[in-house]
Amino acid sequence: MERDAAGEGVRLVNPRFYGRDEKGQAYVISAKEAVRDPKQGNEVSLTAPEVSLNSEGELTTKVRSDTGTYRESDKTLRLHGKVRLEDGRGYRFDTEEALVDTETNVVRGGKPLQGVGPAGAISADSYTIYDQGARTRFSGRVRARIERGGGSVAPAQGEAR
C-alpha cells in the first residue's frame, strides 16, 4: 500500500476484494490498481477491473473493463470502456458500460451491446442481466439471430422482455 503519485489517496497494486451477495453467493472484485478517493472516502477508482459473480458456483459470470469505480456505500461497481461480459454458458457480450450491483448480482447498462453465444447473436440499446444470466432483458432496437444445428433462423427485431 502506498500513496498515489499526486500524494492523495491510497494506491493498491493487484487488489482483490471478496464478498457475498444477499443470497450468500460469493463474488470477487480484482484490478491491476486501485486508488481510494480521499474526498469521496467510499469510492475506489480501479484500473482494469474484473468482477466474478457466483465465483464459487458452477456458472461464474465475469465482467471486465478498462476502468471502473467501486462505491462501498451502495456496493456497486461502475465499469467503463471496452466492457466484456462472459458467462459460464459460452456467451460473450461487448459494450461501453456496465453497472454491477454486488448485493443483488444484477448487471445493467444503458449503452448498446453486441453479443454472441451458442444460440446465435444479439444486439440491443440497453440490457439487464439477472440470476447469473439465467434471465436477460434486452431493450431498444433489439436484433437477434438464433441458430439451430449450425443453421440460422430468421433474424428477430424489437424489444425482448
C-alpha positions as CSV (number, residue, x, y, z in Angstrom):
1,M,0.0,0.0,0.0
2,E,1.4,3.4,-0.9
3,R,0.2,7.0,-1.6
4,D,-0.6,7.7,-5.2
5,A,1.6,10.0,-7.4
6,A,-0.4,13.1,-6.6
7,G,0.0,12.5,-2.9
8,E,-3.7,11.9,-2.4
9,G,-5.4,8.7,-1.6
10,V,-4.1,5.2,-1.1
11,R,-2.9,3.2,-4.1
12,L,-3.1,-0.6,-4.1
13,V,-1.5,-2.8,-6.8
14,N,-3.3,-6.0,-7.8
15,P,-6.1,-5.6,-5.1
16,R,-8.6,-8.4,-4.6
17,F,-11.9,-7.9,-2.7
18,Y,-14.1,-10.9,-1.6
19,G,-17.7,-10.6,-0.7
20,R,-21.1,-12.3,-0.7
21,D,-24.4,-11.1,-2.2
22,E,-27.8,-11.1,-0.4
23,K,-28.3,-14.7,-1.3
24,G,-24.9,-15.8,0.0
25,Q,-23.3,-16.2,-3.4
26,A,-19.6,-15.3,-3.5
27,Y,-18.1,-12.6,-5.7
28,V,-14.6,-11.4,-6.3
29,I,-13.5,-7.9,-7.5
30,S,-9.9,-7.6,-8.7
31,A,-7.9,-5.0,-10.6
32,K,-4.4,-4.0,-11.7
33,E,-4.6,-1.0,-9.5
34,A,-7.0,0.7,-7.1
35,V,-6.9,4.3,-5.7
36,R,-9.3,5.3,-2.9
37,D,-10.6,8.8,-3.5
38,P,-9.7,10.9,-0.4
39,K,-12.6,13.3,-1.0
40,Q,-15.1,10.5,-1.6
41,G,-14.0,8.0,1.0
42,N,-16.4,5.3,-0.1
43,E,-15.2,5.4,-3.8
44,V,-12.3,3.4,-5.2
45,S,-11.1,4.0,-8.7
46,L,-9.9,0.8,-10.5
47,T,-7.7,0.2,-13.4
48,A,-8.5,-2.9,-15.5
49,P,-11.2,-4.2,-13.0
50,E,-12.8,-7.6,-13.2
51,V,-15.7,-8.9,-11.1
52,S,-16.6,-12.6,-10.9
53,L,-20.1,-13.2,-9.8
54,N,-21.1,-16.5,-8.2
55,S,-17.3,-17.2,-8.0
56,E,-17.8,-20.4,-6.1
57,G,-20.5,-21.8,-8.3
58,E,-20.6,-23.8,-11.5
59,L,-21.5,-20.9,-13.8
60,T,-19.4,-17.9,-13.0
61,T,-20.3,-14.6,-14.7
62,K,-17.2,-12.4,-15.4
63,V,-17.3,-8.7,-16.2
64,R,-14.2,-6.7,-17.0
65,S,-13.3,-3.3,-18.4
66,D,-10.6,-0.7,-18.9
67,T,-11.6,1.4,-15.8
68,G,-14.2,1.3,-13.0
69,T,-15.3,2.8,-9.8
70,Y,-16.5,0.8,-6.8
71,R,-18.8,2.5,-4.3
72,E,-18.7,0.9,-0.9
73,S,-21.9,2.7,0.3
74,D,-24.2,1.1,-2.2
75,K,-22.0,-1.9,-3.2
76,T,-21.9,-1.1,-6.9
77,L,-19.2,-1.3,-9.4
78,R,-19.5,1.0,-12.4
79,L,-17.4,-0.1,-15.4
80,H,-16.4,2.0,-18.4
81,G,-14.6,1.4,-21.7
82,K,-14.4,-1.9,-23.6
83,V,-16.6,-3.8,-21.1
84,R,-16.8,-7.5,-21.7
85,L,-19.3,-9.8,-20.1
86,E,-18.9,-13.6,-20.2
87,D,-20.9,-16.3,-18.6
88,G,-20.2,-20.0,-18.0
89,R,-22.6,-20.9,-20.8
90,G,-20.4,-19.7,-23.6
91,Y,-22.0,-16.2,-24.2
92,R,-19.9,-13.1,-24.6
93,F,-21.2,-9.5,-24.7
94,D,-19.3,-6.3,-25.5
95,T,-20.5,-2.8,-24.5
96,E,-19.1,0.5,-23.2
97,E,-20.6,0.5,-19.7
98,A,-22.0,-1.8,-17.0
99,L,-23.3,-1.2,-13.5
100,V,-22.8,-4.3,-11.3
101,D,-24.8,-4.4,-8.1
102,T,-22.8,-6.8,-6.0
103,E,-25.6,-7.0,-3.4
104,T,-28.2,-8.4,-5.9
105,N,-25.9,-9.7,-8.6
106,V,-27.7,-7.7,-11.3
107,V,-25.7,-6.3,-14.2
108,R,-27.2,-3.5,-16.3
109,G,-26.2,-0.9,-18.9
110,G,-27.7,1.9,-20.9
111,K,-25.3,1.7,-23.8
112,P,-25.6,-0.5,-26.8
113,L,-24.2,-4.1,-26.6
114,Q,-23.4,-6.9,-29.0
115,G,-23.2,-10.5,-28.0
116,V,-22.6,-14.0,-29.4
117,G,-23.0,-17.4,-28.0
118,P,-24.1,-21.0,-28.7
119,A,-27.6,-19.9,-29.7
120,G,-26.6,-17.1,-32.0
121,A,-26.0,-13.3,-31.8
122,I,-27.9,-10.3,-30.4
123,S,-27.5,-6.6,-30.2
124,A,-29.6,-4.0,-28.3
125,D,-29.5,-0.5,-26.9
126,S,-29.6,-1.5,-23.3
127,Y,-29.7,-4.6,-21.1
128,T,-30.2,-6.1,-17.6
129,I,-28.8,-9.4,-16.6
130,Y,-30.4,-11.3,-13.7
131,D,-29.7,-14.6,-11.9
132,Q,-26.2,-15.2,-13.3
133,G,-27.5,-14.8,-16.8
134,A,-30.5,-17.1,-16.4
135,R,-32.7,-14.1,-17.3
136,T,-31.6,-11.3,-19.5
137,R,-33.7,-8.3,-20.7
138,F,-32.7,-6.5,-23.9
139,S,-34.4,-3.2,-24.7
140,G,-34.4,-0.8,-27.6
141,R,-33.6,-1.8,-31.2
142,V,-33.1,-5.4,-30.3
143,R,-31.8,-7.6,-33.2
144,A,-31.2,-11.3,-32.8
145,R,-30.1,-14.2,-34.9
146,I,-31.0,-17.6,-33.5
147,E,-29.0,-20.6,-34.7
148,R,-30.1,-24.2,-34.6
149,G,-27.8,-27.0,-35.5
150,G,-25.4,-24.7,-37.4
151,G,-28.1,-23.1,-39.5
152,S,-29.8,-19.8,-38.7
153,V,-33.4,-18.9,-38.2
154,A,-34.8,-15.6,-39.5
155,P,-33.5,-12.5,-37.6
156,A,-35.8,-11.1,-34.9
157,Q,-36.2,-7.4,-34.2
158,G,-37.9,-5.5,-31.4
159,E,-37.8,-5.3,-27.6
160,A,-37.2,-8.5,-25.7
161,R,-38.9,-8.7,-22.3
